[in-house]
């Protein structure tokens, strides 16, 4: 049996065996929902702090980050656990009490 489901949210397709992402009538990605997430999705953490450049300089060299402006830093993280760990490690720079 084939069931066609359309959604804007990939999480709603988690139980499907095969997912196709269509853009302007063209299939641009296919696979299971997990495969597509691993291939194309990334977690990102946006931190607002007094000095984004200073915070960026304290991150490990292999961490992908971008200073958006004086107070905003965008960091790609592998997981929510890593994001929470970063926030915990840099509490003093983030002014978290």
C-alpha positions as CSV (number, residue, x, y, z in Angstrom):
1,X,0.0,0.0,0.0
2,X,1.3,3.5,-0.8
3,X,0.2,6.5,1.2
4,X,1.2,10.0,0.1
5,X,1.7,12.5,2.9
6,X,2.6,16.2,2.3
7,X,4.0,18.2,5.1
8,X,6.4,21.1,5.8
9,X,7.8,19.4,8.8
10,X,10.2,16.5,8.4
11,X,9.5,15.2,11.9
12,X,6.0,14.3,10.7
13,X,7.6,11.9,8.2
14,X,9.7,10.0,10.8
15,X,7.7,6.8,10.4
16,X,7.7,6.8,6.6
17,X,9.9,4.2,4.8
18,X,10.8,6.6,2.0
19,X,10.7,10.4,1.9
20,X,11.0,12.7,-1.1
21,X,11.7,16.4,-0.9
22,X,10.3,18.2,-3.9
23,X,11.2,21.8,-4.8
24,X,9.5,23.4,-7.8
25,X,8.4,20.1,-9.1
26,X,11.8,18.4,-8.9
27,X,12.9,15.8,-6.4
28,X,15.9,17.3,-4.6
29,X,16.4,14.7,-1.8
30,X,15.2,11.2,-1.0
31,X,15.7,8.6,1.7
32,X,14.4,7.9,5.1
33,X,13.6,10.9,7.3
34,X,16.6,10.2,9.4
35,X,18.9,9.9,6.4
36,X,17.7,13.3,5.1
37,X,18.2,14.9,8.5
38,X,21.7,13.5,8.8
39,X,22.6,14.7,5.3
40,X,21.1,18.1,5.3
41,X,20.0,19.3,8.7
42,X,22.2,20.8,11.3
43,X,21.7,22.0,14.9
44,X,22.6,25.6,15.5
45,X,22.8,27.6,18.7
46,X,22.4,31.3,18.7
47,X,23.9,33.0,21.7
48,X,23.3,36.6,22.6
49,X,26.0,38.0,24.9
50,X,27.9,41.2,25.7
51,X,30.9,40.3,23.5
52,X,30.3,37.7,20.8
53,X,33.9,38.0,19.4
54,X,35.4,37.2,22.8
55,X,33.1,34.2,23.2
56,X,34.0,33.0,19.8
57,X,37.7,33.1,20.6
58,X,37.1,30.8,23.6
59,X,35.6,28.0,21.5
60,X,37.6,25.0,20.3
61,X,39.2,25.4,16.9
62,X,37.1,22.6,15.4
63,X,33.8,24.3,16.3
64,X,32.0,25.9,13.4
65,X,30.8,29.4,14.5
66,X,30.1,32.8,13.1
67,X,30.0,36.2,14.8
68,X,26.8,37.8,13.5
69,X,27.2,41.1,15.2
70,X,28.7,42.5,18.4
71,X,26.3,40.6,20.6
72,X,25.3,37.6,18.6
73,X,27.2,34.4,17.9
74,X,25.9,31.5,15.8
75,X,27.4,28.0,16.6
76,X,26.8,24.7,14.8
77,X,26.4,22.0,17.4
78,X,26.2,18.2,17.1
79,X,23.4,17.8,19.6
80,X,21.3,19.6,22.2
81,X,23.6,18.0,24.8
82,X,26.6,19.8,23.2
83,X,24.6,23.1,23.1
84,X,23.8,22.8,26.8
85,X,27.4,22.0,27.6
86,X,28.6,25.1,25.7
87,X,26.2,27.3,27.6
88,X,27.3,25.8,30.9
89,X,31.0,26.1,30.1
90,X,30.7,29.8,29.1
91,X,28.3,31.1,31.8
92,X,30.5,33.9,32.9
93,X,30.9,35.3,29.4
94,X,27.2,34.9,28.8
95,X,26.4,36.7,32.1
96,X,24.3,33.8,33.4
97,X,23.9,33.8,37.1
